[in-house]
Amino acid sequence: MRRAFCAALVVAACGSRDSTPASPAQKYAGTWEGRSFRSESDTGTPIRIVAHVAQDGTLRSTLLFTTVQAPPIPIRARAVTDTLLVNEIGPYHSPTANADVVTRTSGKLFGDSLNGTFEMRPAAGGNAIMKGTFRTRRVAP
């Protein structure tokens, strides 16, 4: 009886654990809508980010400016943790800067909100031409 009880405890303990922890990338999968802001007085540029986790476990995303007819812009995740996401976006033609640029973002995840900063640089290289903030919220697809 004692042996059966111990065996049951071992099975219960092992069965309740997930041997493969969820990837931090999974926390960022979904559709995010929000705005990017050049300054505190800026009303913001509407944006949409669509993200999913690929079979290899990496985060794959695209950016859309919702008020401009343009193809989706590729986003490359550079750092992904439970609460921090660093991305590189582009190169793409920025409707705000009216230039070809690459943008680096750093965002913090709080529940269904992803907020942070961005720095836009010329695609050909050089100093930042624009810095700002962004705020997004996860929405139903």
Residue pairs with C-beta under 8 A, 6 or more apart in sequence:
23 53
23 57
24 80
24 81
24 82
25 53
25 57
25 58
25 59
25 77
25 80
26 53
27 82
27 109
28 51
28 59
28 61
28 77
28 80
28 85
28 109
28 114
29 51
29 52
29 53
29 59
30 50
30 51
30 138
30 139
30 141
31 48
31 49
31 50
31 51
31 138
31 139
31 140
31 141
32 48
32 49
32 50
32 51
32 114
32 136
32 137
32 138
32 139
33 46
33 47
33 48
33 49
33 66
33 136
33 137
33 139
34 44
34 46
34 47
34 114
34 134
34 135
34 136
34 137
35 43
35 44
35 45
35 46
35 47
35 134
35 135
35 136
36 44
36 45
36 47
36 96
36 118
36 132
36 133
36 134
37 44
37 45
37 132
37 133
37 134
37 135
38 96
38 130
38 131
38 132
39 132
42 132
45 65
45 67
45 95
45 96
46 65
46 66
46 67
47 63
47 64
47 65
47 66
47 134
47 136
48 63
48 64
48 66
49 61
49 62
49 63
49 64
49 75
49 136
50 61
50 62
50 64
50 72
50 141
51 59
51 60
51 61
51 62
51 75
52 59
52 60
52 61
53 59
53 60
54 60
58 77
59 77
59 80
59 85
61 74
61 75
61 77
61 87
62 72
62 73
62 74
62 75
63 72
63 73
63 75
63 89
63 92
64 70
64 72
64 73
65 95
68 95
70 92
70 93
70 95
73 89
73 90
73 92
74 89
74 90
75 87
75 88
75 89
76 87
76 88
76 89
77 85
77 86
77 87
78 86
78 87
78 88
78 104
79 85
79 86
80 86
82 109
83 108
83 109
83 110
84 106
84 107
84 108
84 109
85 105
85 106
85 107
85 108
85 109
85 114
85 116
86 104
86 105
86 106
86 107
87 104
87 105
87 107
88 102
88 103
88 104
89 102
89 103
89 104
89 105
90 100
90 101
90 102
90 103
90 123
91 100
91 101
91 102
91 123
92 100
92 101
92 102
93 99
93 100
93 101
94 100
94 101
94 103
94 120
94 130
96 130
97 120
97 129
97 130
99 122
99 123
99 129
100 122
100 123
100 124
101 120
101 121
101 122
101 123
101 129
101 130
102 120
102 121
102 122
102 123
103 118
103 119
103 120
103 121
104 118
104 119
104 121
105 116
105 117
105 118
105 134
106 116
106 117
106 118
107 114
107 115
107 116
107 117
107 134
107 136
108 114
108 115
108 116
112 137
112 138
113 135
113 136
113 137
113 138
114 136
114 137
114 138
115 133
115 134
115 135
115 136
116 133
116 134
117 131
117 132
117 133
117 134
118 131
118 132
118 133
118 134
119 128
119 130
119 131
120 128
120 129
120 130
120 131
121 127
121 128
121 129
122 129
